[in-house]
């Protein structure tokens, strides 16, 4: 199944149903199908051919959907770039993938102008239309033109480009060891497998009104949530940025039934001063992923929204969903991230590549149609992800399986710290902290120590109106986990630094402590 076929078949089944709504624009499936064809023809007019690479840097909006399906039908590789990218990051990403065109919003004009200098492959800048702010007065970068001007007069018939399921579909960007992001390359086949798995495991249907609450430039927002919704013929309501009040307003107006969140968004929602379960009464289905969610936070969210079914998903940019924990799995599996997703093969192995026994921690590996093809332009990193010639991807994450095949994610391997020769997993400490009523958010990471090498430290955001002391939280943890795992330092902060999709940037928290490698204890 090709990505462009998702839309074509849904347009055949329900041509007048709303496909995507955002801002002041609504497109039926018939209209989205036609606009995507016009977009595909417009790429040809620009001189782009099958195999060309383009990029988009935009918020969630109907034009994003047009670009996604239009590029797929033209056989053009579409790279998805974070709106938070600096000019340096953007230049690096566009240069790495050899992008020939960039679609962007007027608000990003300054960034694009600086990033495009010295990029010989980048020939075209296309301004996405909409009410997202006037273009900054710095001159149009490249030979930029508005998207509606580019598409004007193009036919709404399907392009005559032969596309195969093994052809490249898209690139998303994830953290790299050099400080610059890695370009994750996926095919039509891989993300068709993702769409099928998500539709099955998240229980979506064509009657759903689905909210796109996480950025579509990220794999979860695009491949795990948006694409399956269109495949099923559901209606997608886009939020340009996360806003709890806006989400409640749109849920009332549109009758939203399903949404996908990262845990920080759920925390924002139920903590909002104007939170009202009544305003969210049509909401029945919430999927969440992107970061571990402590049991205390989950229980608080479930208590606030008792009519909603919650489905947890663990995955990566390279794989999309790996495991899913659905409501019917029961409360006894709350500490796990579920069982392997639909059509996903998963194992936990030791350093020798052999599966470890149930209950033993090892590295999580996986194989199947859902896997990415590799890191674009980076054979060395790709080889590191697939160290053996058996098709298994080594995720770099640590966990263990129970006797029923449910996975407990111990921690991201890069977050693990080694104190006195013993592995300590920050997620265990974070879960203990979340059990304290004064803790709204927290992040645990390793800091240097002269004797132990490194020890756990925590940055904590207190709940509104609540107080706590450093010693109180340290003692709280020591009473719930082995004492040697307790944090040795607790720093109270107003907020935690986050990526565009809500993940806590622990590298920024760690960096000041390790800058001169001197003990802070």
Secondary structure, 3 states (H helix, E strand, C coil): CCHHHHHHHHHHHCCCCEEEEECCEEEEHHHHHHHHHHHHHHHHHCCCCCCCEEEEECCCCHHHHHHHHHHHHHCCEEEECCCCCCHHHHHHHHHHHCCCEEEECHHHHHHHHHHCCCCCCCCEEEECCCCCCCCCCCCCCCCCEEHHHHHCCCCCCCCCCCCCCCCEEEEEEECCCCCCCEEEEEEHHHHHHHHHHHHHHHCCCCCCEEEECCCCCCHHHHHHHHHHHHHHCCEEEECCCCCHHHHHHHHHHHCCCEEEECHHHHHHHHHCCCCCCHHHCCCCEEEECCCCCCHHHHHHHHHHCCCCEEEEEEEECCCEEEEEECHHHCHHHCCCCCEECCCCEEEEECCCCCECCCCCCEEEEEECCCCCCEECCCHHHHHHHCCCCCCCEEEEEEEEECCCCCEEEEEECCCCEEECCEEECHHHHHHHHHCCCCEEEEEEEEEEECCCEEEEEEEEEECCCCCCCHHHHHHHHHCCCCHHHCCCEEEECCCCCECCCCCECHHHHHHHHHCCCCCCC
